[in-house]
């Protein structure tokens, strides 16, 4: 341990380190008081040394207590930077005890995220004997990180040699977090896409961000110190701003849409949020505003509104806006005791334009017609497009006479020729009219009644208008009942097929049979196909019913063949909807195979009007059916306006002469000549002829003279059940003479 003098000097140096004073001067033995004991030692030197040592220890304890009382951590190392002392604050800060730190390096506090650059800078400074001041991420004993602010100074002896290093440190994690938050807040403030502005209690701007400048056009130096009135658009009255300030002061916040003015004078909408900033005492110290330019959003909302309420093609109101305006018109009419007319306008055969010339031409035609109809109307009237070629007009303060006048003008202007992409097009409208309050008291009922009247106009020959009548209401009620009952008719076994024989005109020999669909409703009785087939088509049930008819007819033909009847031609009617079904040929082929029927024994009857809707598609479908070996018959020939083009498209093997011509064949030369001409046409085209509705021997003779080959009608046999037809064939009864 050395002699007492050496220990005293070491203690003195330690005291000097702690007290940061010069080394305590210890008297030399050569300067001790005179007198020596028997061993030659100076009398009193040991006593004096003990006294000095005790004084130093008291001084050390005093300074150690002082170091332990301060809040900053203190660490003392030797010249090799091995720890020789730590105070209580260091232990509390790091979690390491003094025993764990003594003899260890401060590197014990460093970890994975400690900055290697900062550690290197600290070492280099201490190696040069220079103080170091910096911040370092250290780790406590439990592994939690903390930011340490370090101040390290070297301690030198009288000879200038470094003997110790004294480090003072404090936890600055909270300060750094606060600084980081402030830095983050500053970056957010500047980089925010929303405009931000801070105002003082007088409402003057004290800070604005880049987005503020981008939106308003005012730079920071132009805005700071200015009142927000700088942005006032003039579109809001004083009441608006009074409500604004009242809500801000009472609730501490205001949020809403406001119109402001940019530096260039342009006005724009913004979504503004303003709040108060209060201090710890709850006193307002600032106002903070954030806002964004919502011009694009307003445009998008307007576009959405237009899509929601306007037809994108014509720009006319759509069904939703029509409902709103019509309801408002009816409310006003109730208050003023005025009538309101509602018109439903549908273009006749418009589908032909789309199918033959293409949808772009059809669309341009609709736009041109909408523009043509507008001048007929008053400002208070509404013209809306509610479907492909359907328009509805609401005419406030208009009675039946006024509606008649408007309908006549619409009929005139709509059917005037139009030039569209080099095509001269002419379309006609069918118009239905219902009047409030005579016909109905609400929009939905008026709409339905006008729709029904429009269909009456179509049934009356098209290119005309029709008013709703009470008779139509009864018909609509029956139609609704029939349509609902139709959905359950097959499941309830209410549908039946009856069969009418087709015979040669010359000798009455049965060569074929036509399957005729019948519906026997338990309450409504027998319902004819002319009534329920259109409903089946419009309600989407025709596909199921049509399949059932084909399946039942072919199954019955198979049963007759198995019963010993010779092969017969089974004629089955197709609807226009069935003809348009892509899988029709596959369905027919499947049923033929299932029942073992030769394709040549099945004849599908088409009406001449089927080609009007889709001539090319109909031709392709018929070609597929004929390629399978089926026969095609053109039904009701002579009742409409069949062109040679349609005859060519269908390539039918049979022409069925309409019953209206047969009924008058004996009444005069002209009717007889028409039938003869049809027969000659069929013969020229190598087509078989079948006359419908033959009821008298005189008609049969006239048909025979004209050269008609086959016929059907009451003269040869009414439509009958399958059992009755089988009995007829087995009895081989000759046809009536």
C-alpha positions in Angstrom: 0.0 0.0 0.0 3.1 2.2 0.4 4.3 4.4 3.2 2.0 6.8 5.1 3.3 9.7 3.2 2.6 8.1 -0.1 -1.0 7.1 1.0 -1.5 10.6 2.2 -0.4 12.1 -1.1 -2.7 9.6 -3.0 -5.6 10.5 -0.8 -4.7 14.1 -1.3 -4.8 13.6 -5.1 -8.1 11.8 -4.9 -9.5 14.7 -2.9 -8.1 17.0 -5.5 -10.0 15.1 -8.2 -13.2 15.2 -6.3 -12.8 18.8 -5.3 -11.3 19.9 -8.6 -8.6 21.7 -6.6 -4.9 21.5 -6.5 -3.2 18.7 -4.6 -3.3 19.2 -0.9 0.2 20.0 0.3 1.4 17.6 3.0 4.3 18.8 5.2 7.6 17.0 4.6 9.2 15.0 7.4 12.1 17.3 7.1 10.0 20.1 8.2 8.5 18.3 11.2 8.8 19.6 14.7 12.1 18.7 16.4 12.4 15.6 18.5 12.9 12.0 17.7 12.0 8.8 19.4 14.4 5.9 20.2 14.0 4.4 16.7 15.0 7.6 15.1 11.6 8.6 13.9 10.4 12.1 14.4 8.2 12.4 17.4 4.6 13.5 16.4 4.9 12.7 12.6 2.6 9.7 12.8 0.0 11.6 14.7 0.1 14.4 12.2 -0.3 12.0 9.3 -3.3 10.3 10.9 -4.9 13.7 11.4 -4.4 14.7 7.8 -5.7 11.3 6.6 -8.8 11.7 8.7 -9.3 15.2 7.3 -9.0 14.0 3.8 -11.5 11.2 4.4 -13.9 13.7 5.9 -13.4 15.9 2.8 -14.0 12.9 0.5 -17.2 11.9 2.3 -18.4 15.5 2.2 -17.9 15.7 -1.6 -19.2 12.2 -2.2 -22.4 13.2 -0.3 -22.5 16.3 -2.4 -22.1 14.3 -5.7 -24.7 11.8 -4.6 -27.1 14.7 -4.0 -27.0 16.1 -7.5 -29.3 14.9 -10.2 -26.7 14.4 -12.9 -24.8 11.2 -13.2 -21.0 11.4 -12.5 -18.5 8.9 -13.5 -14.7 9.0 -12.8 -12.2 6.7 -14.6 -8.5 6.2 -14.4 -6.2 7.2 -17.3 -7.1 3.9 -19.0 -10.8 4.9 -18.8 -11.7 2.2 -16.3 -14.4 3.3 -13.9 -13.2 4.1 -10.4 -16.3 6.0 -9.2 -20.0 6.6 -10.0 -22.5 8.6 -8.0 -26.0 7.7 -7.0 -27.6 9.5 -9.9 -25.5 7.5 -12.4 -26.7 4.3 -10.7 -30.3 5.4 -10.9 -30.0 6.5 -14.5 -28.3 3.4 -15.9 -29.5 0.6 -13.5 -25.9 -0.5 -13.0 -24.5 -0.6 -9.4 -21.2 0.9 -8.5 -19.7 -2.5 -8.0 -20.8 -3.5 -11.5 -19.3 -0.4 -13.1 -16.0 -0.3 -11.2 -13.2 -1.5 -13.4 -15.4 -1.5 -16.5 -15.4 0.8 -19.5 -18.3 3.1 -20.4 -18.7 0.9 -23.5 -20.8 -1.3 -21.2 -23.6 1.3 -21.8 -23.4 1.2 -25.6 -25.6 -1.0 -27.9 -26.6 -1.8 -31.4 -28.1 1.6 -32.2 -25.3 3.6 -30.5 -23.6 5.9 -33.1 -20.2 4.5 -34.0 -19.2 7.9 -35.4 -20.0 9.7 -32.1 -18.1 7.1 -30.1 -15.1 7.4 -32.4 -15.2 11.2 -32.1 -15.3 10.9 -28.3 -12.3 8.5 -28.2 -10.2 10.7 -30.5 -10.9 13.8 -28.3 -10.0 12.0 -25.1 -6.9 10.5 -26.8 -5.8 14.1 -27.6 -6.5 15.0 -24.0 -9.3 17.3 -24.9 -12.7 17.6 -23.3 -15.7 16.1 -25.1 -19.3 17.3 -25.2 -22.0 15.4 -27.2 -25.1 13.3 -27.2 -25.0 9.5 -27.4 -27.7 6.8 -27.4 -26.9 4.5 -24.4 -28.6 1.5 -22.9 -29.7 0.8 -19.4 -29.0 -2.4 -17.7 -32.5 -3.6 -18.6 -31.9 -2.9 -22.3 -34.0 0.3 -22.6 -32.3 3.0 -24.6 -31.9 6.6 -23.5 -30.2 9.6 -24.9 -27.2 10.8 -22.9 -25.7 14.3 -22.9 -22.0 13.8 -22.0 -19.4 16.2 -20.7 -16.0 14.6 -20.2 -12.9 16.4 -19.0 -9.4 15.0 -18.3 -7.8 15.5 -14.9 -4.0 16.2 -14.8 -1.5 16.0 -11.9 1.1 18.7 -11.1 3.2 17.4 -13.9 0.4 17.7 -16.5 -0.1 14.0 -16.8 -3.7 12.8 -17.3 -4.6 10.7 -14.3 -8.4 10.6 -14.5 -11.4 11.4 -16.6 -14.5 12.9 -15.1 -17.7 12.5 -16.9 -21.0 14.2 -16.2 -24.1 13.0 -17.9 -27.9 13.6 -18.0 -30.8 11.9 -19.6 -32.0 14.1 -22.5 -34.5 11.6 -24.0 -37.5 13.7 -23.2 -35.8 16.8 -24.6 -34.9 15.0 -27.8 -38.4 13.6 -28.2 -39.8 17.1 -27.7 -37.3 18.4 -30.3 -38.2 15.6 -32.7 -41.9 16.3 -32.2 -41.3 20.0 -32.9 -39.2 19.2 -35.9 -41.8 16.7 -37.1 -44.6 19.3 -36.5 -42.6 21.9 -38.5 -42.1 19.4 -41.4 -45.7 18.5 -41.3 -46.7 22.1 -41.2 -44.6 22.9 -44.3 -45.2 19.7 -46.2 -48.9 19.3 -45.6 -51.1 19.1 -48.6 -53.7 21.1 -46.7 -53.1 24.8 -46.2 -52.3 25.7 -42.6 -52.3 29.1 -41.0 -51.8 30.3 -37.5 -53.3 33.6 -36.3 -52.9 35.6 -33.2 -55.7 36.8 -30.9 -56.4 39.7 -33.3 -56.9 37.3 -36.1 -53.7 38.3 -37.9 -51.6 35.6 -39.6 -48.4 34.8 -37.8 -47.4 31.7 -39.9 -48.6 30.0 -43.1 -47.3 27.0 -44.9 -46.4 26.2 -48.5 -49.8 24.8 -49.3 -51.4 28.1 -48.2 -49.2 29.8 -50.8 -50.0 27.2 -53.4 -53.8 27.5 -52.9 -54.2 31.3 -52.3 -51.2 32.6 -54.3 -50.0 34.7 -51.3 -46.4 34.1 -50.2 -45.6 33.9 -46.5 -44.3 37.4 -46.3 -47.4 38.7 -48.0 -49.8 36.9 -45.7 -48.1 37.2 -42.3 -49.5 40.2 -40.4 -52.6 40.3 -42.6 -56.2 39.7 -41.5 -58.0 36.7 -43.1 -60.3 39.3 -44.7 -57.4 39.3 -47.3 -59.1 36.2 -48.7 -62.7 37.3 -48.5 -64.7 36.5 -51.6 -67.7 38.7 -51.1 -70.1 35.7 -51.6 -71.0 35.4 -47.9 -73.0 38.0 -46.0 -72.2 39.3 -42.5 -74.6 36.8 -40.9 -72.4 34.0 -42.2 -69.3 35.5 -40.5 -71.2 36.2 -37.3 -72.3 32.6 -37.1 -68.8 31.6 -37.9 -67.3 33.6 -35.0 -70.1 32.7 -32.6 -69.5 28.9 -33.1 -65.7 29.3 -32.9 -66.0 31.1 -29.6 -68.7 28.9 -28.0 -67.6 25.5 -29.3 -64.0 26.2 -29.9 -64.2 25.0 -33.4 -65.8 25.8 -36.8 -65.8 23.6 -39.9 -67.6 23.9 -43.2 -67.5 25.0 -46.8 -66.5 28.6 -47.6 -65.8 30.5 -50.8 -62.5 32.6 -50.8 -60.6 34.7 -53.3 -57.1 34.0 -54.5 -54.4 36.6 -55.1 -55.2 36.6 -58.8 -58.9 37.4 -58.0 -60.3 34.0 -58.8 -62.9 32.7 -56.4 -62.7 29.1 -55.3 -64.5 26.8 -52.8 -62.6 25.4 -49.8 -63.3 23.2 -46.9 -62.2 25.1 -43.8 -61.5 23.9 -40.3 -60.7 26.5 -37.6 -59.9 25.8 -34.0 -58.7 27.7 -30.9 -55.4 27.0 -29.2 -55.5 27.4 -25.4 -52.8 27.5 -22.8 -52.6 25.5 -19.5 -55.0 28.1 -18.0 -57.5 27.5 -20.7 -57.0 30.9 -22.3 -57.0 31.3 -26.0 -53.6 32.1 -27.4 -53.9 31.4 -31.1 -56.2 30.2 -33.8 -55.2 27.4 -36.2 -56.9 27.0 -39.6 -56.6 24.2 -42.1 -58.3 24.2 -45.5 -58.2 22.5 -48.9 -59.3 23.6 -52.3 -62.4 21.5 -53.1 -62.8 22.8 -56.7 -62.2 19.4 -58.1 -64.5 17.8 -55.6 -67.2 20.2 -56.4 -66.8 19.4 -60.1 -66.9 15.7 -59.3 -70.0 16.2 -57.2 -71.6 18.1 -60.1 -70.6 15.3 -62.4 -72.1 12.7 -60.0 -75.2 14.8 -59.8 -75.5 15.0 -63.5 -75.0 11.2 -63.7 -77.6 10.7 -61.0 -80.2 13.1 -62.5 -79.4 13.5 -66.2 -79.2 11.2 -69.1 -75.5 11.2 -70.3 -76.4 10.9 -74.0 -79.1 13.5 -74.5 -78.5 15.7 -71.4 -82.2 15.4 -70.6 -83.4 14.7 -67.0 -83.5 11.0 -66.2 -86.1 9.0 -64.4 -84.9 10.1 -60.9 -85.1 13.8 -61.7 -88.4 13.3 -63.6 -89.9 11.8 -60.5 -88.8 14.8 -58.4 -90.0 17.4 -60.8 -93.3 15.6 -61.5 -93.9 15.3 -57.7 -93.2 19.0 -57.3 -95.5 19.8 -60.2 -98.3 17.7 -58.7 -97.9 19.5 -55.3 -98.1 22.9 -56.9 -101.1 21.7 -58.9 -102.9 20.6 -55.8 -102.4 24.1 -54.2 -103.6 25.9 -57.3 -106.3 23.5 -58.4 -104.6 23.0 -61.8 -104.3 19.9 -64.0 -101.0 18.3 -65.0 -100.6 16.2 -68.2 -98.0 13.4 -68.4 -97.0 12.0 -71.8 -95.2 8.8 -72.5 -93.5 8.9 -75.9 -92.0 5.8 -77.5 -90.3 5.7 -80.9 -91.8 3.1 -83.3 -89.4 0.5 -84.7 -86.3 2.4 -83.4 -84.5 -0.9 -82.9 -84.3 -1.3 -86.6 -82.1 1.8 -86.8 -79.6 0.3 -84.3 -79.6 -3.1 -85.9 -79.2 -1.9 -89.5 -77.1 1.3 -89.1 -75.4 0.7 -85.7 -75.8 2.1 -82.2 -73.7 5.3 -82.9 -76.2 6.3 -85.6 -79.1 5.5 -83.2 -77.5 7.5 -80.4 -77.1 10.6 -82.7 -80.7 10.2 -83.8 -81.9 10.3 -80.2 -79.8 13.4 -79.5 -81.3 15.1 -82.6 -84.8 14.2 -81.6 -84.3 15.5 -78.1 -83.1 18.8 -79.4 -86.0 18.9 -81.9 -88.6 18.3 -79.1 -87.3 20.9 -76.7 -88.6 24.0 -78.5 -92.2 22.6 -78.3 -92.1 22.9 -74.5 -92.4 25.7 -72.1 -89.8 26.6 -69.4 -91.9 24.9 -66.7 -92.3 21.7 -68.7 -90.0 18.7 -68.3 -88.8 16.4 -71.0 -87.0 13.3 -69.7 -85.5 10.2 -71.3 -86.4 7.2 -69.3 -85.3 4.3 -71.6 -83.6 3.5 -74.8 -86.2 5.2 -77.1 -88.7 6.3 -74.4 -89.3 9.8 -73.4 -91.7 11.3 -70.8 -93.1 14.8 -70.7 -94.6 16.6 -67.6 -96.8 19.5 -68.6 -97.9 21.6 -65.6 -101.2 23.5 -65.9 -102.2 21.5 -69.0 -105.5 19.8 -69.4 -106.6 17.2 -72.1 -107.1 19.9 -74.7 -103.6 21.4 -74.1 -102.1 17.9 -74.1 -103.8 17.1 -77.4 -102.2 20.3 -78.9 -98.7 19.3 -77.7 -99.1 15.7 -78.8 -100.1 16.8 -82.3 -97.0 19.1 -82.5 -94.7 16.3 -81.3 -96.2 13.8 -83.9 -95.4 16.4 -86.6 -91.9 17.3 -85.6 -90.6 13.9 -84.6 -91.5 12.2 -87.9 -89.9 14.9 -90.1 -86.8 13.4 -91.9 -83.5 13.8 -90.2 -80.0 13.6 -91.7 -77.7 11.5 -89.5 -74.2 10.6 -90.8 -75.3 10.7 -94.4 -78.5 8.8 -93.8 -82.0 10.3 -94.1 -84.0 8.8 -91.3 -87.6 9.0 -90.4 -89.1 7.7 -87.2 -92.6 8.0 -85.8 -93.7 8.2 -82.2 -96.5 6.6 -80.3 -97.7 8.8 -77.4 -99.8 7.9 -74.4 -101.4 10.7 -72.2 -102.7 10.6 -68.6 -104.0 13.7 -66.9 -103.9 14.7 -63.2 -106.3 14.6 -61.3 -108.8 13.1 -63.7 -106.9 9.8 -64.2 -104.7 9.5 -61.2 -103.5 11.5 -58.1 -99.8 10.5 -57.9 -96.9 10.3 -60.3 -96.4 6.5 -60.3 -100.0 5.8 -61.3 -99.9 8.6 -63.9 -96.7 7.1 -65.3 -98.3 3.6 -65.5 -101.5 5.0 -67.1 -99.6 7.0 -69.7 -97.5 3.9 -70.5 -100.7 1.9 -71.0 -102.1 4.6 -73.2 -98.9 4.6 -75.3 -99.3 0.8 -75.9 -102.9 1.5 -76.9 -101.5 4.0 -79.5 -99.1 1.3 -80.8 -102.0 -1.2 -81.1 -103.9 1.5 -83.0 -101.4 1.5 -85.8 -98.5 3.6 -84.3 -97.6 7.2 -85.2 -100.6 8.5 -83.1 -101.5 9.4 -79.5 -104.0 7.9 -77.1 -105.5 9.1 -73.8 -105.8 6.8 -70.9 -109.3 5.5 -70.3 -111.0 3.6 -67.4 -111.2 0.6 -69.8 -107.4 0.5 -69.8 -107.3 0.3 -66.0 -109.4 -2.8 -66.0 -107.2 -4.2 -68.8 -104.1 -3.4 -66.7 -105.5 -5.1 -63.7 -106.2 -8.2 -65.7 -102.8 -8.1 -67.4 -101.1 -7.9 -63.9 -103.2 -10.9 -62.7 -102.5 -12.9 -65.8 -98.8 -12.2 -65.6 -98.6 -13.2 -62.0 -100.6 -16.4 -62.6 -98.4 -17.2 -65.6 -95.4 -17.7 -63.3 -97.0 -20.7 -61.7 -99.0 -22.1 -64.7 -96.5 -24.8 -65.7 -95.9 -26.0 -62.2 -99.6 -26.3 -61.6 -100.2 -28.2 -64.8 -102.5 -25.5 -66.3 -100.7 -25.5 -69.7 -101.8 -27.9 -72.4 -101.0 -28.6 -76.0 -103.9 -29.1 -78.4 -103.2 -30.4 -81.9 -104.9 -29.3 -85.2 -104.5 -31.5 -88.2 -103.0 -30.2 -91.5 -104.5 -32.0 -94.5 -104.0 -32.0 -98.3 -106.6 -29.8 -100.0 -107.1 -32.3 -102.8 -108.1 -35.4 -100.7 -108.1 -34.4 -97.1 -105.2 -36.7 -96.2 -103.6 -35.8 -92.8 -99.9 -34.9 -93.5 -99.1 -32.9 -90.4 -100.3 -31.4 -87.2 -99.8 -28.0 -85.5 -99.2 -27.9 -81.8 -101.2 -25.0 -80.3 -100.6 -23.9 -76.7 -103.6 -23.5 -74.5 -103.9 -22.3 -70.9 -106.8 -23.3 -68.7 -106.7 -21.1 -65.5 -108.9 -22.4 -62.7 -110.5 -19.0 -62.2 -110.0 -17.1 -65.4 -110.8 -20.0 -67.6 -109.2 -20.5 -71.0 -106.7 -17.8 -71.8 -105.6 -17.5 -75.4 -101.9 -17.3 -76.5 -102.5 -13.9 -78.1 -103.0 -12.6 -74.5 -100.4 -14.5 -72.5 -97.5 -15.0 -75.0 -96.6 -11.3 -75.2 -96.7 -11.2 -71.4 -94.4 -14.3 -71.3 -92.0 -12.5 -73.6 -91.9 -9.2 -71.7 -91.6 -11.0 -68.3 -88.8 -13.3 -69.5 -90.8 -16.5 -69.0 -91.0 -17.4 -72.7 -87.8 -19.4 -72.7 -89.1 -21.8 -70.1 -92.5 -22.0 -71.7 -91.0 -22.4 -75.2 -88.8 -25.3 -74.1 -91.8 -27.0 -72.5 -93.8 -26.7 -75.7 -91.0 -28.1 -77.8 -90.3 -31.0 -75.4 -94.0 -31.8 -75.0 -94.8 -31.7 -78.7 -91.8 -34.0 -79.6 -92.6 -36.4 -76.8 -96.2 -36.6 -78.1 -95.0 -37.2 -81.6 -92.8 -40.0 -80.3 -95.8 -41.5 -78.5 -98.0 -41.4 -81.7 -95.2 -43.1 -83.7 -94.9 -45.8 -81.0 -98.7 -46.2 -81.2 -98.5 -47.0 -84.9 -99.2 -43.7 -86.6 -97.1 -42.9 -89.7 -94.6 -40.1 -89.5 -96.2 -36.7 -89.4 -94.9 -33.2 -89.7 -95.1 -31.5 -86.2 -95.5 -27.7 -86.5 -94.5 -25.7 -83.5 -94.7 -21.9 -83.2 -91.6 -19.9 -82.1 -91.7 -16.4 -80.6 -89.4 -13.6 -81.5 -87.6 -13.9 -78.2 -87.0 -17.6 -78.7 -85.6 -16.9 -82.2 -83.0 -14.5 -80.6 -81.8 -17.0 -78.0 -78.2 -18.1 -78.9 -78.7 -21.7 -77.7 -81.9 -22.3 -79.7 -80.3 -24.7 -82.2 -78.6 -26.7 -79.4 -81.8 -27.0 -77.5 -83.8 -28.2 -80.5 -81.0 -30.7 -81.3 -81.0 -32.0 -77.8 -84.8 -32.6 -77.7 -84.8 -34.3 -81.1 -82.2 -36.8 -79.9 -83.9 -37.3 -76.6 -87.2 -38.3 -78.2 -85.8 -40.0 -81.3 -87.4 -37.6 -83.8 -86.1 -37.0 -87.3 -85.3 -33.3 -87.9 -87.4 -33.3 -91.1 -90.5 -34.2 -89.0 -90.3 -30.9 -87.1 -91.4 -27.6 -88.6 -90.8 -24.4 -86.8 -93.3 -21.6 -87.6 -92.0 -18.0 -87.6 -94.0 -14.8 -88.1 -93.0 -12.4 -90.8 -92.5 -9.6 -88.2 -89.7 -11.4 -86.4 -87.1 -10.2 -89.0 -88.0 -6.6 -88.3 -86.1 -6.4 -85.0 -82.9 -8.2 -86.1 -82.9 -9.3 -89.8 -79.3 -10.5 -89.9 -79.4 -12.3 -86.5 -82.7 -13.9 -87.5 -81.2 -15.1 -90.8 -78.2 -16.6 -89.0 -80.4 -18.4 -86.5 -82.7 -19.8 -89.3 -79.7 -20.9 -91.3 -78.4 -23.0 -88.3 -81.9 -24.6 -87.9 -82.2 -25.4 -91.6 -78.7 -26.9 -91.6 -79.9 -29.4 -89.0 -82.6 -30.6 -91.4 -85.6 -28.8 -89.9 -88.4 -27.2 -91.9 -89.1 -23.5 -91.5 -92.6 -22.1 -92.1 -93.5 -18.4 -92.5 -96.8 -18.0 -90.6 -99.6 -15.4 -91.1 -98.3 -14.6 -94.6 -100.3 -11.8 -96.3 -101.5 -10.2 -93.0 -98.6 -7.7 -92.8 -96.0 -6.1 -95.0 -93.5 -8.9 -95.7 -90.9 -8.0 -98.3 -89.0 -10.2 -100.6 -86.0 -9.5 -98.4 -87.6 -11.2 -95.5 -88.5 -14.2 -97.6 -84.9 -14.5 -98.7 -83.6 -14.1 -95.1 -85.9 -16.8 -93.7 -85.5 -19.2 -96.6 -88.7 -20.9 -95.5 -89.9 -24.1 -97.0 -93.6 -23.4 -96.2 -95.8 -20.3 -96.6 -98.9 -20.3 -94.4 -101.6 -18.1 -95.9 -103.3 -16.0 -93.3 -106.8 -16.7 -92.2 -107.9 -13.2 -93.1 -107.3 -13.9 -96.8 -108.9 -17.3 -96.6 -112.1 -15.9 -95.0 -112.7 -13.6 -98.0 -111.5 -15.9 -100.7 -115.1 -16.5 -101.9 -116.3 -12.9 -101.6 -114.8 -11.5 -104.7 -112.3 -11.7 -107.5 -109.6 -9.5 -105.9 -109.3 -11.7 -102.7 -109.1 -14.8 -104.8 -106.5 -13.3 -107.0 -104.4 -12.4 -104.0 -104.4 -16.0 -102.7 -103.6 -17.2 -106.2 -100.7 -14.8 -106.4 -99.3 -16.0 -103.1 -99.6 -19.6 -104.3 -97.8 -18.8 -107.5 -95.1 -16.9 -105.6 -94.6 -19.9 -103.3 -94.4 -22.3 -106.3 -91.8 -20.0 -107.9 -89.8 -20.1 -104.8 -90.3 -23.8 -104.4 -92.2 -23.4 -101.2 -95.1 -25.5 -99.9 -98.4 -23.6 -99.1 -100.7 -24.2 -96.2 -104.0 -22.2 -95.8 -105.2 -21.3 -92.3 -108.7 -21.0 -91.0 -110.5 -23.1 -93.7 -114.1 -23.5 -92.5 -116.3 -24.1 -95.5 -116.2 -26.4 -98.5 -116.4 -23.3 -100.8 -113.2 -22.1 -99.3 -111.6 -25.5 -99.9 -112.7 -25.5 -103.5 -111.3 -22.0 -104.1 -108.0 -23.0 -102.5 -107.9 -26.1 -104.7 -108.5 -24.0 -107.8 -105.7 -21.6 -106.7 -103.3 -24.5 -106.4 -102.9 -24.5 -102.6 -101.5 -27.8 -101.4 -102.5 -28.1 -97.7 -104.9 -26.5 -95.3 -106.0 -26.5 -91.7 -109.2 -25.2 -90.0 -112.5 -26.3 -88.6 -113.4 -28.0 -91.9 -110.6 -30.5 -91.3 -110.7 -30.6 -87.5 -110.6 -28.3 -84.6 -107.6 -28.2 -82.3 -108.0 -31.2 -80.0 -106.3 -33.2 -77.3 -103.6 -35.7 -78.1 -105.9 -38.5 -77.3 -108.6 -37.2 -79.6 -106.1 -36.8 -82.4 -104.9 -40.3 -82.0 -108.4 -41.6 -82.1 -109.1 -39.6 -85.2 -106.1 -41.0 -87.0 -106.8 -44.6 -85.9 -110.4 -44.4 -87.0 -109.1 -43.1 -90.4 -112.2 -41.1 -90.8 -112.3 -39.4 -94.2 -112.4 -35.6 -94.0 -115.8 -34.0 -94.6 -116.9 -33.5 -98.2 
